[in-house]
Amino acid sequence: MIGGGLAGLSAAIQLSVDGASVTLIESNGTLGGRVRKQDSGDWVLDSGLHLMRRRGPFQQLLRRLRAPRVLGKRWNATHMVGIGTENSHAREVLSAMRIEGGDAAERAIVPTGGWSNLVDKIITAAEGMGVNIHTESQVEGLILDESGKIRAVSVNNEQIECDGVVLAIPPNAIIKLLQGTNLSTNSLEACTEHRVATIDAALIGKPMLPYSGFFDIESGVIVVDQTKPDRVPTRGSEGDCTLLHAVCLNSDGEEGLNAIKTLLDTRYPDWRNMVAVRRSTKSVMLHPCKESERVPGDLFLESGIALAGTHVLTSHALSDAAVDSGRKAAKALKNR
C-alpha cells in the first residue's frame, strides 16, 4: 500500500479484513493527507472546507468501524445562498467542489471534533487490524518480474517483496514510480490538477447569519460557516463564534486569496476585526484531475497494481471518492 491518505487507509483496512498481510508506506510524517488539522490553539479548525455526505462511502466505513459518534449533526444546506446563480446551483457546487456542480449537498454533515478526528478513527482501526505502517518512507520505484507482474517495491533503498500493490497517490507520483517499466502512463499524463487558494478563520462574532454559506459564481468563491459547540473554546459558544472556511475555485496563489478577501470585505466589512485565528493557504490540490480525465482503477491490474484516489473512476466525489476507490482497489486485488 503506497499512500496514507483516505484512499490508502481505506484500501489497507479492506485488504486486512480480507485476510491479507498489509504494509502501508507514507512519505510524510503523518497519515491522513491534507485533511489533517494544524494546531489552532483552543479552536478545532480544519485544514480546508470539508463536509461529509450522509450515507456516503466514508460514513458507511465509519459505521463499519463502529465510530458513529464522530459523524456530527446535519449542516443546514437550505441556507446556502447563490450570488449570481440559483441557490440550488450553489449547493451543487459545494457538494462536488467544482463549478459545474454535482448532486446537491442537502444531506451534508459536520463531523464532530473535525476531520482530523475522523482520520484518527481510521488510523486506529488500521493499526488494530495489523496494518504495518511506515511514515517518512520514500518509495523509489516498483519492481516487476519477467512476466510484467509486481514483485517488490523499492523503499528507502531497500526492497519490500509483495504480490500486489495499491497506488493511492496522485497521478504525477504514479508516473514517476512507473518509470522504467513497460506500463503506459498516457492516461495519467493527461490529468490536469485543479489547485485552489483557501482561508480558514475562527471569528468572534456571527457575520454570516442568517446564512450557513454562499457561493459567488463570478469569483468562484465558496464560504461556509461550520461552527459546532465542540469546535469553539470553552469561553465561547456556537451562538457567538464562527468557524469560517473559504475556497476560491477559480484560482490559487495571491490571486485566489485576494478574491476570497475581496468577497468577504464586500459582504462582511467587519470580518477582519473578528478574527481570533486565521490560516491562509496559497495553493492546495483540490482535484488531481478533471472528471472527464479520471482513469480506471484496474488500469494496471494485470500487473498486480490497483489505483485508488479521487482521480479514479467512481460515481462519488471528494472524500467519498477516495474511500470508495480505496475499497474497490483492495477488492480488485483480492479477486485477481
C-alpha positions in Angstrom: 0.0 0.0 0.0 1.6 3.3 -1.1 -0.1 6.4 0.2 -1.6 7.1 3.7 -4.5 9.4 2.8 -8.1 8.4 3.0 -7.9 6.2 -0.1 -4.8 4.3 1.1 -6.1 3.8 4.6 -9.5 2.6 3.3 -7.8 0.1 1.0 -5.5 -1.1 3.8 -8.4 -1.8 6.1 -10.3 -3.6 3.3 -7.3 -5.8 2.5 -6.8 -6.6 6.2 -10.5 -7.6 6.5 -10.0 -9.9 3.5 -7.1 -11.6 5.3 -4.1 -10.0 3.5 -0.8 -9.0 5.2 -0.6 -5.2 4.6 2.3 -2.8 4.7 1.4 0.9 4.2 4.1 3.3 3.0 3.6 7.1 3.5 6.3 9.7 2.6 5.0 12.3 5.1 5.4 12.2 8.8 1.7 11.8 9.4 -1.2 9.9 7.8 -4.5 11.3 6.6 -3.3 13.5 3.7 -4.5 17.1 3.6 -7.4 16.6 5.9 -5.1 16.6 8.9 -5.6 19.7 11.1 -2.9 22.0 12.1 -2.6 23.4 15.6 -5.1 26.2 16.0 -4.9 26.8 19.8 -8.2 26.4 21.5 -10.1 26.0 18.2 -10.8 22.9 16.2 -10.0 24.4 12.8 -10.0 22.0 9.8 -7.5 22.5 7.0 -9.8 23.4 4.2 -13.5 23.2 3.6 -14.9 19.8 4.5 -18.5 18.4 4.8 -19.5 14.8 4.8 -22.4 13.3 2.8 -24.8 11.3 4.8 -24.9 7.6 3.8 -21.9 8.0 1.5 -19.0 5.6 1.4 -17.0 7.5 4.1 -19.9 7.4 6.6 -20.5 3.8 5.8 -16.9 2.9 6.5 -17.0 4.8 9.8 -20.2 2.9 10.8 -18.5 -0.4 10.0 -15.6 0.7 12.3 -18.2 1.4 15.0 -17.4 5.1 15.1 -20.8 6.7 14.6 -20.3 9.3 17.3 -17.8 11.2 15.2 -20.4 11.9 12.5 -21.9 15.1 13.9 -25.1 16.9 13.1 -26.7 17.9 9.8 -25.4 21.0 8.2 -28.1 23.4 7.1 -27.7 23.3 3.3 -31.1 25.1 2.8 -29.4 28.3 3.9 -26.6 28.0 1.3 -27.0 31.1 -1.0 -26.0 31.6 -4.6 -24.7 35.0 -5.7 -25.3 35.5 -9.4 -26.8 32.0 -9.6 -29.5 29.8 -8.1 -29.3 28.6 -4.5 -29.6 25.0 -5.8 -26.6 25.5 -8.0 -24.6 26.8 -5.0 -25.4 23.6 -3.1 -24.4 21.5 -6.1 -21.0 23.3 -6.4 -20.4 22.8 -2.7 -21.2 19.1 -3.0 -18.6 18.5 -5.7 -16.2 21.5 -5.3 -16.5 22.1 -9.0 -18.1 25.0 -10.8 -20.1 22.6 -13.0 -21.5 21.2 -9.7 -22.8 17.7 -8.7 -25.5 16.3 -6.6 -27.0 18.9 -4.2 -25.4 18.7 -0.7 -28.8 18.5 1.1 -27.6 15.8 3.5 -24.2 17.1 4.4 -23.0 16.8 8.0 -20.3 18.4 10.0 -18.0 15.9 11.7 -17.7 16.1 15.5 -14.2 17.1 16.5 -13.2 18.0 13.0 -11.9 15.9 10.1 -8.7 15.0 11.8 -10.8 13.2 14.4 -12.3 11.1 11.7 -8.9 10.2 10.3 -7.7 9.2 13.8 -10.5 6.7 14.0 -9.5 5.2 10.7 -5.8 5.1 11.6 -6.6 3.4 14.9 -8.7 0.8 13.1 -5.9 0.1 10.6 -3.4 -0.4 13.4 -5.8 -2.6 15.3 -6.1 -4.8 12.2 -2.4 -5.3 12.0 -1.5 -2.9 9.1 2.2 -2.4 9.2 2.6 1.4 8.8 5.8 3.2 7.8 5.8 7.0 7.7 8.6 9.3 6.4 9.4 6.5 4.0 10.2 7.2 0.3 9.2 4.8 -2.4 11.7 5.0 -5.3 10.1 2.6 -7.7 8.2 -0.6 -8.5 10.0 -3.8 -9.5 8.2 -6.2 -11.9 9.2 -9.7 -12.8 9.9 -11.0 -16.3 6.2 -11.6 -16.9 5.4 -8.0 -16.0 3.9 -8.6 -12.6 4.7 -6.7 -9.4 7.5 -8.5 -7.4 8.7 -5.8 -5.0 8.6 -2.1 -4.0 11.8 -0.2 -3.5 11.6 1.8 -0.3 14.5 3.8 1.2 16.9 1.8 -1.0 15.5 -1.5 0.2 13.2 -3.9 -1.5 9.9 -5.0 0.1 8.6 -8.1 -1.7 4.8 -8.2 -2.4 2.3 -9.9 -4.7 0.1 -6.8 -5.1 0.2 -3.1 -4.5 -2.4 -0.3 -4.3 -1.1 3.1 -5.5 -3.2 5.6 -3.5 -1.1 8.6 -4.6 -1.7 11.4 -7.2 -1.2 10.8 -10.9 2.1 12.6 -11.2 3.6 10.5 -8.3 2.3 7.3 -10.0 4.0 8.3 -13.3 7.4 8.7 -11.5 7.0 5.2 -9.9 6.2 3.6 -13.2 9.3 5.0 -14.9 11.5 2.1 -16.0 8.6 -0.3 -16.5 6.8 -1.1 -19.7 3.4 0.2 -18.4 1.8 3.0 -20.3 1.1 6.2 -18.3 -0.5 8.1 -21.2 -3.9 8.4 -19.4 -2.3 9.6 -16.2 -0.2 12.2 -18.0 -3.4 13.7 -19.4 -4.6 14.5 -15.9 -4.9 18.2 -15.1 -4.5 19.3 -11.5 -7.1 21.8 -10.0 -5.3 23.9 -7.4 -7.1 26.5 -5.2 -6.5 29.0 -2.5 -8.2 28.7 0.9 -8.7 30.7 4.0 -9.8 29.2 7.3 -10.7 31.5 10.2 -12.1 31.5 13.7 -14.2 34.6 14.3 -15.6 36.1 17.5 -19.0 37.0 16.0 -21.6 35.8 13.6 -21.3 37.9 10.5 -22.9 35.3 8.2 -26.2 35.0 9.9 -28.8 34.0 8.8 -26.9 32.1 6.1 -24.8 28.9 6.5 -22.8 29.7 3.4 -22.7 31.2 -0.1 -21.2 30.8 -3.5 -20.3 33.7 -5.8 -20.3 32.5 -9.4 -18.3 35.4 -10.7 -15.3 35.0 -8.4 -15.7 31.2 -7.9 -15.5 31.7 -4.1 -17.3 29.4 -1.7 -17.7 30.4 2.0 -19.4 28.3 4.7 -19.9 28.5 8.5 -19.1 25.1 10.0 -19.4 26.2 13.7 -20.2 23.5 16.2 -20.0 23.6 20.1 -17.2 21.0 20.1 -15.0 23.2 17.9 -15.0 26.5 19.8 -13.1 27.4 23.0 -14.8 26.8 26.4 -15.0 30.6 26.8 -17.1 30.9 23.6 -20.2 29.4 22.3 -21.7 28.3 19.0 -24.0 31.3 19.2 -21.3 33.9 19.2 -18.5 32.3 17.2 -17.9 31.4 13.6 -15.7 28.8 12.0 -15.4 30.2 8.5 -14.0 28.2 5.7 -13.5 29.7 2.2 -12.1 28.4 -1.1 -11.6 30.1 -4.5 -12.4 27.5 -7.2 -11.2 29.9 -10.0 -7.6 30.4 -9.0 -4.9 29.8 -6.4 -1.9 31.9 -5.2 -2.3 35.6 -4.2 -5.0 36.0 -6.9 -7.2 33.3 -5.2 -6.6 34.7 -1.7 -7.4 38.2 -2.8 -10.6 37.0 -4.4 -11.7 35.5 -1.1 -10.8 38.6 0.9 -12.5 40.9 -1.6 -15.7 39.0 -1.4 -15.6 38.8 2.4 -14.8 42.5 2.6 -17.8 43.3 0.3 -20.3 41.2 2.2 -19.0 41.4 5.7 -16.8 44.6 6.1 -16.0 43.9 9.8 -14.9 40.3 9.5 -11.2 41.1 9.8 -11.8 42.7 13.2 -13.4 39.5 14.4 -10.5 37.2 13.6 -9.1 35.1 16.5 -7.2 32.6 14.3 -6.6 32.7 10.6 -4.8 30.4 8.3 -4.3 31.2 4.6 -3.1 28.6 2.1 -2.0 29.9 -1.3 -2.2 26.7 -3.2 -3.6 23.2 -2.4 -4.6 20.5 -4.9 -8.3 20.2 -4.7 -8.7 17.7 -7.6 -5.9 15.7 -9.2 -7.8 15.8 -12.5 -11.0 16.8 -14.2 -13.9 14.4 -14.0 -13.5 13.6 -17.7 -9.9 12.7 -17.1 -10.5 10.0 -14.4 -8.8 6.7 -15.0 -10.0 3.1 -14.3 -8.8 1.7 -11.0 -7.9 -1.6 -12.7 -5.7 0.1 -15.4 -2.6 -2.0 -14.3 -4.4 -4.8 -12.5 -2.9 -7.5 -14.8 0.4 -6.5 -13.2 -0.9 -6.7 -9.7 -1.2 -2.9 -9.4 -4.5 -1.2 -8.4 -5.2 2.5 -8.3 -7.1 4.5 -5.7 -7.9 8.1 -5.1 -10.1 10.9 -6.5 -8.5 10.6 -9.9 -10.0 7.1 -10.2 -13.4 6.4 -11.9 -16.2 6.4 -9.4 -19.7 7.8 -9.0 -18.6 9.7 -5.9 -16.7 12.9 -5.2 -14.1 14.2 -2.8 -13.6 12.1 0.4 -16.4 9.6 -0.7 -14.5 9.1 -3.9 -11.2 8.4 -2.0 -12.8 5.9 0.3 -14.9 4.2 -2.4 -11.9 3.8 -4.8 -9.7 2.5 -2.0 -12.1 -0.2 -1.0 -12.7 -1.2 -4.7 -8.9 -1.3 -5.3 -8.5 -3.7 -2.4 -11.3 -5.9 -3.6 -10.0 -5.9 -7.1 -6.6 -7.2 -5.9 -8.2 -9.9 -3.8 -10.4 -11.1 -6.7 -7.4 -11.2 -9.0 
